[in-house]
Amino acid sequence: MALFKLQNVEDLYEIGQLLGSGHFGQVREVHERATGTRWAGKFLKLRKNASSRLGMERKSVEKEVEILQALQHSNIMALKDVFESRAEVVLIVELIGGGELFDFIAEKENLSENEAIEFLKQILEGVGFMHSKHIAHFDLKPENIMLLDKEVEHPHIKIIDFGLACYLTPGEEYRSLCGTPQYIAPEVINYEPLSVAADMWSIGVITYILLSGMSPFQGDADEETLRNIVGMNYEFDDQCFNQTSAMAKDFIQKLLLKDPNERMTTKDCLLHPWIKPLTRKQEANRSRSSINMKNFKKFNAKRKWKMSYNMVWACNRLCRLQLLCKTNAIEDQELRQCESDQEDTETKPASLIRRRLSSSS
Ligand code: ATP
């Protein structure tokens, strides 16, 4: 069992403002008392006991920590320290102050494919490093692609949230039904053995959205989205892709392939002529193309609205549970029952996918 520091985190860090919330806790700005340096603290609630459904299993926290320790790369959020108390684990990580990449882009008047590619290259570098260590992220989506500082000329990408990431032991099969419906690969939905290629599918979806402001498989409900993914039901709508180069579409097509073995790897992507043009003509085609900003802004506004809706829904549910606890003085056991009842009533296939709180499907 990994040993984390047992010292009280507040002895060394002053806890500051809330930066974001996730499934299992909050992320807050923290100030290192000794140096004044600003970091982010990810406060993860631990499960009280094995049968509890609230909080995270210590084993899962250990896994996230081990993965972050193995991933020291300039495009991946760095881990500095880990503290543990009876009820929670606190990860002290690099403070990523520039917000989400998609929010940064949505504030712009326009963005050429060339500029979009500069961001994509950094995502591919970070993901390529992960994959070289046999680690798959399994939750690549706009919410998990952030900028270190948005005020600089060339903002630096940082990939966050390794809560679903997994070390894929060579020769061993790994299956999981986790992820966010819009971005998951068909093999996840089909509960087939997974590889790092599942991340490549998600990069294909992210690129599709980035260029067109449309989500390739999005249905009215999660079930329909999942059906669209398994059925490979997507197309390049003429109107949404009228400013897109043919090379960009080729790039996406080579990622959104049903067979994971056929998909481009990060290395293939970095050598694709859309990313690395071989001729002047290819370069010129790329420079003339741009992202569909009107649609992109609409997509991002809708995404943010859904994120805050999900957050309010989750907070309300938590408040209801706490209120119940106080007024009826119900025991922990009953509180767990409330949680499981809620979950057990959902029997549709989409509910099998363990969705993340910030899911924007
Ligand atoms: P999820 O429920 O999506 O799995 P999580 O509990 O694993 O979430 P994160 O996604 O890591 O938590 O973080 C939640 C939010 O906190 C992020 O969406 C982001 O807005 C913010 N955040 C996370 N890490 C940092 C950081 N290092 N610096 C600044 N903000 C951060």
Boltz pocket constraint, residues with backbone or C-beta under 6 A from the ligand:
constraints:
  - pocket:
      binder: B
      contacts: [[A, 19], [A, 20], [A, 21], [A, 22], [A, 23], [A, 24], [A, 25], [A, 27], [A, 40], [A, 42], [A, 77], [A, 93], [A, 94], [A, 95], [A, 96], [A, 97], [A, 143], [A, 160], [A, 161], [A, 162], [A, 163], [A, 356], [A, 357], [A, 358]]
      max_distance: 6.0
